[in-house]
Amino acid sequence: MGRAVGPLQAGAAKVPFELPYPVTLGGYGPWLREVDSAVEPLFARATVLQVGGQKFALVSLETLLVSDSVVAAIREGRDFQVWVTATHSHTGPGNFDARLVAEVAALGRHRADVESAIVSAAKKALDAAMGAQGPAVMTVSHDSHDLTHSRSDGEIDTDLDRVRFQTVAGLPIAQWLLFAGHPTMVSRATTQLDGDYPSRVSKRFEAEGGVALVLQTAGGNATPNGPLEEFSAVLGDRFARLLEGSPESEVALGVATSDVVLNHPDGQRIAPSFLKPAVENALCASALRHTEVSVLRLGSISFVAVPAEVTRPSAKVILQQSSATVLLSLANGYQGYLETDEAVRANTGEAHSQYFGPELLTHIAEAARNAGQAAGTFGAKAP
C-alpha cells in the first residue's frame, strides 16, 4: 500500500513467450489437444509507472487466465505492487496451471517448463520496462460502443477506455486499451496458438510505437460481434477515434490490496447431478482459501482488479463500493466467474459457471471498498 503525488515516469516493454512445443491449446476443455506452433508470437507485456517513491507495474499475458502460482513467481523479488492480467484468449497456451480443475477444464496437464517460459517472459518484460522509465505524460479517453452482445441476456459492459503514456516530446511509451468481450473468435479447431483479437489490436497500435496492452474489463457475459479480422479492425478504429483528454504529467498515484477469505467452493450449479460430487472434490482440491482485490488510483482514472470473470451487474456493485472508475477482470489470479448474489441464487446469467456461492460478490465488494479507501479513490489526498 502506498500513495504519492508528483511527476509521472513510465516505461514499457514486451517479450515473446519461448514455449517448449508441443503445448496444449488452452481454453476449450475437456477435449484438449497439442499444437506445434503459433500464428504469431504471443507476448508478455509490461508497463511500469513511478510517482515520487511509489512504483507500480501492470503485466499482461496472452493467456486464458493467470494462476496464483504464476502471479507469485512474476512478483518474486519485487518491492512494489505488480498486477498480472490475462487477455483471456481461448486459443493461447495451456499447461501452466497445476490446479486440477484448470487442468481438466481448460489448460491440460501442468508442465513446469511451460509455466517457466511464461513467467520468464513476464519477468524480462518487467525488467526491460523498469530500465526504460522516463518522464511521461498520460491522457485518458472514454466512450461507449455497440460491438458486443450478451450471451446470457444480461446487461453488458459497453465502455471503451484508452490510457496513453507518452514522453514529454510526444513519443509513445505505452497504452492500455480497456474493453469487455470474450476472445473466442478463433475457431476451436485451429491447429496453432492464436492470441485472438487482443493480439491483433495490440499489433496494430504497436506498429505506431510503444507497447499496447489490451485489458479485459467486465466481460464475463459479453461476446464480440462479427468475424475475427473485421471485428479486430473495427475495434482498433474505435480506439483510435477516441478523443484524448487533457495531458496529465503531475498525478496522484495510490495503490492498495485487500485480502478476501474464500468460503467452501459450491459446484451445485456447474455440473449435472451425477457429476456433482466429483466436481465438488475437484474444486475443493484446487481452491485456495484466500484471494486478493486491488485498487489503483492514477490521476483522473482508477482501477479495481478482481481475480475472476466479472459480469457487468457484478462490476457495478464493485465499482460503487471501491469508488473506482474501471474494473479489470482476470487480474492477479483466477477464481472462476463472478455474478450477483441474486443471479447465483436463481442460477441465471453466468451463475452456472461460478465456483463459489452467492456470498462471493459480497466479500469481493467489501475488499474492494477497503482497498479503495486505502488507495485514495474516495477523494483522500495523497501525501
GIPEKA-V592434 format. One record per backbone hydrogen bond with DSSP energy under -1.0 kcal/mol. CO is the residue of the C=O (numbers start at 1). NH is the residue of the N-H. E is the energy in kcal/mol with one decimal. If there is no record, write none. Layout:
CO_NH_E / CO_NH_E
This chain:
2_255_-2.4 / 4_253_-3.1 / 6_251_-2.5 / 8_136_-2.7 / 9_50_-2.2 / 10_134_-1.4 / 11_48_-3.0 / 13_46_-2.7 / 15_44_-2.6 / 19_21_-1.6 / 23_35_-2.8 / 24_94_-2.2 / 30_32_-1.5 / 33_25_-2.8 / 35_23_-1.9 / 37_193_-2.7 / 42_17_-3.0 / 43_62_-1.5 / 44_15_-2.6 / 45_60_-2.8 / 46_13_-1.9 / 47_58_-2.6 / 48_11_-2.0 / 49_56_-2.6 / 50_9_-2.2 / 51_54_-2.4 / 54_51_-2.7 / 56_49_-3.4 / 57_83_-2.8 / 58_47_-2.3 / 59_85_-2.9 / 60_45_-2.8 / 61_63_-2.1 / 61_87_-2.3 / 63_88_-2.1 / 67_71_-2.3 / 68_72_-2.5 / 69_73_-2.1 / 70_74_-2.2 / 71_75_-2.1 / 72_76_-1.1 / 75_78_-2.5 / 81_57_-2.1 / 83_59_-3.0 / 84_332_-3.5 / 85_61_-2.4 / 91_194_-3.1 / 92_26_-2.8 / 95_111_-3.3 / 99_103_-2.4 / 100_104_-2.4 / 101_105_-2.3 / 102_106_-2.0 / 102_107_-3.0 / 103_108_-1.6 / 105_29_-1.1 / 106_27_-2.6 / 107_95_-2.9 / 111_115_-2.2 / 112_116_-2.4 / 113_117_-1.6 / 114_118_-1.9 / 115_119_-2.5 / 116_120_-2.7 / 117_121_-1.9 / 118_122_-1.9 / 119_123_-2.6 / 120_124_-2.3 / 121_125_-2.2 / 122_126_-2.4 / 123_127_-2.6 / 124_128_-2.5 / 125_129_-2.4 / 126_130_-2.4 / 127_131_-2.0 / 128_132_-1.1 / 130_133_-1.1 / 134_10_-2.5 / 137_166_-2.7 / 138_248_-2.6 / 139_164_-2.5 / 141_162_-2.2 / 143_160_-2.8 / 147_225_-2.3 / 149_223_-2.8 / 158_145_-1.9 / 160_143_-2.1 / 161_178_-3.0 / 162_141_-2.4 / 163_176_-2.7 / 164_139_-1.9 / 165_173_-2.8 / 165_174_-1.7 / 166_137_-2.7 / 167_170_-2.1 / 171_167_-2.7 / 173_211_-1.5 / 174_165_-3.3 / 175_213_-2.7 / 176_163_-2.3 / 177_215_-2.8 / 178_161_-1.8 / 179_217_-1.5 / 182_184_-2.0 / 183_90_-2.0 / 187_190_-1.9 / 193_39_-2.9 / 196_200_-1.3 / 197_201_-2.7 / 198_202_-2.4 / 199_203_-2.4 / 200_204_-1.9 / 201_205_-1.9 / 202_206_-2.5 / 203_207_-1.3 / 205_208_-1.2 / 206_209_-1.2 / 211_175_-2.0 / 213_177_-3.0 / 215_179_-2.4 / 216_329_-2.1 / 217_219_-2.3 / 219_222_-1.4 / 221_151_-1.6 / 222_182_-2.5 / 223_149_-2.4 / 227_231_-2.9 / 228_232_-2.8 / 229_233_-1.9 / 230_234_-2.4 / 231_235_-3.1 / 232_236_-2.1 / 233_237_-2.2 / 234_238_-2.4 / 235_239_-2.2 / 236_240_-2.5 / 237_241_-1.7 / 239_242_-1.2 / 248_138_-2.7 / 249_8_-2.4 / 251_6_-2.1 / 252_299_-2.7 / 253_4_-2.2 / 254_297_-3.7 / 255_2_-1.9 / 256_295_-2.7 / 258_293_-2.2 / 260_291_-2.0 / 272_275_-1.8 / 275_279_-2.6 / 276_280_-3.0 / 277_281_-2.2 / 278_282_-2.3 / 279_283_-2.8 / 280_284_-2.6 / 281_285_-2.4 / 282_286_-1.5 / 283_287_-2.3 / 289_262_-2.5 / 291_260_-2.7 / 293_258_-3.0 / 294_305_-3.1 / 295_256_-2.1 / 296_303_-2.8 / 297_254_-2.2 / 298_301_-2.1 / 301_298_-2.9 / 302_325_-1.0 / 302_326_-2.4 / 303_296_-2.7 / 304_328_-2.8 / 305_294_-1.7 / 306_308_-1.7 / 306_331_-1.9 / 307_335_-2.3 / 308_330_-2.4 / 309_338_-2.4 / 310_220_-2.5 / 311_315_-2.5 / 312_316_-2.1 / 313_317_-1.0 / 314_318_-2.0 / 315_319_-3.1 / 316_320_-1.9 / 317_321_-2.1 / 318_322_-2.5 / 319_323_-1.7 / 326_304_-2.2 / 328_306_-2.7 / 330_86_-1.1 / 336_309_-2.4 / 338_311_-1.8 / 340_344_-2.1 / 341_345_-2.3 / 342_346_-1.9 / 343_348_-2.4 / 348_351_-2.1 / 350_353_-2.1 / 351_354_-1.8 / 355_266_-3.5 / 357_360_-1.7 / 359_363_-1.9 / 360_364_-2.7 / 361_365_-3.0 / 362_366_-2.0 / 363_367_-2.1 / 364_368_-2.4 / 365_369_-2.1 / 366_370_-2.0 / 367_371_-2.6 / 368_372_-2.6 / 369_373_-2.3 / 370_374_-1.9 / 371_375_-2.4 / 372_376_-1.4 / 372_377_-2.2 / 376_379_-1.1
